[in-house]
């Protein structure tokens, strides 16, 4: 597991800690089922003690680097449905 993250890196949760701490100005503890192993996020900030502020789909959390792995390739691929066949037989570029 990589501990040399940079702000803006995409990361994946590889294990769940006993609890999650939100990355709010007044952090709150959240249960371990708040995120699932494999959830992907983006590094927002570095915190003391090896913690990172990470934005996931379900919010921003402070997570120890031992629970994160850096993604080297975009794992989520978004396909636009309008990229299919052109409608009406004409295709404009």
N, C-alpha and C positions, 0 to 999 in steps of 0.2 A: 504494500500500500504506500502510495506516495505521500510524503509530508511536505513536499516542495510545491505548494499550490501558489497560484497567482490570482489576483482579483480578476474576475471574469471567466475563470476556468470552469468548465462543466465537470461535475463530480457525480458519483453514484454512491448511495448508501450501501455499504457492504455488510454491516451488522447493526443491530439495534442496541442502543445503550439502555440502561435501566429506566431512564426517563429522558425527556427532551426539555431543553430550556429555550424559550422563545427569545428572539433577538430584538425584542421591544426595548424602549427606554427603561421600562420597569419589567424585567424578565419574569415570566411565570413558568412553572413546571407543567409539563404535559405528559400524559401516559405514553408508554412505549409504542402503542398501536397508532399513534398519531401519524407515523410514516411507516412505510413498508420497505423491507430490504429490496434494493433495486431501484428505488425512487431516485430520480435525477434532479439536480439543482445546479445553481450557479453561485460561485464564491462571491460574496459581497464585501467582506472585510476580514482582517486578521485580528484576533483577540489574544490577550496574554494567556500563557499556559498551554499553548498548542491548540486553542479553539479557533474555529472559523465561523463567521456569519454566513449562512448558506440560505438562499432563497429557493424553496421548493414550491410546487403547485399549491400545497396546503399551508403555506406561510414561510416565514423566515425563522431559522433556529440557530442556536449556538451549538456546534458539534465538534467533538474532539477529532483530531486528524486520523486517529486509529480506526474510526468508523467510516472513513471516506476513501474513495479511490478515484483518481483522475481519469476522465474519459479522454482518449486520444482521437476518437472518431465520433462524429455525432451519432448517437444511438437512436434518437428519435428522428425519423424521416417523415416529413410532411409532404403529402402529395395533394396538389390542388385539383379538385374534380373538374375544373374547367380546362385542364390540359388534355382532356380526352379528344374524341373525334370532333372536328368542326361541325357546327350545325348549319344546315341549309346548303351544304355542298361547297361553300366558298370559305377559304381560309385567308385572312389578312394578316400580314406580318408588319 
